[in-house]
């Protein structure tokens, strides 16, 4: 089975990337892997405090994931899997792609503000020639209707 890998973060454009991945998976018989990355700098505290913060971050990720997972199950018939990794975002995305041979496409949402498409899109497109899978970049301001039409 081919899986669409999509990154769960706090960006607005993440929503369209999730929708696109779920709709493509539903139309092609694939699956969705949702990757959330906890940055390492969140835990540069005393060991006990760092562990509490790490657990709180994981709880927030699970709550956020369940919102998307419910929509995917109810609307698209897709039961996504959640993967949580700790480290630098680009390195962890690449590591996940290498660790899971079923991942066939990386789906990223592009920001629409004046700052550009976002750090993940900018960094990963620079290295896209050496990735073992294609990247699909979904515009953050694409309407639901347009997403449905192209998936």
Protein Blocks (a to p, Z undefined) as FASTA:
>chain_A
ZZddddddfbfklmmmmmmmmmmmmmnopacdddddddfklmmccfklmmmmmmmmmmmm
mmmmmmmmmmmmmmnopacdddddeddfklmmmmmmmmmmkbmbdcddddfbfnbnbjkl
mmmmmmmmmpcbdcddddfkbcfklmmmmZZ
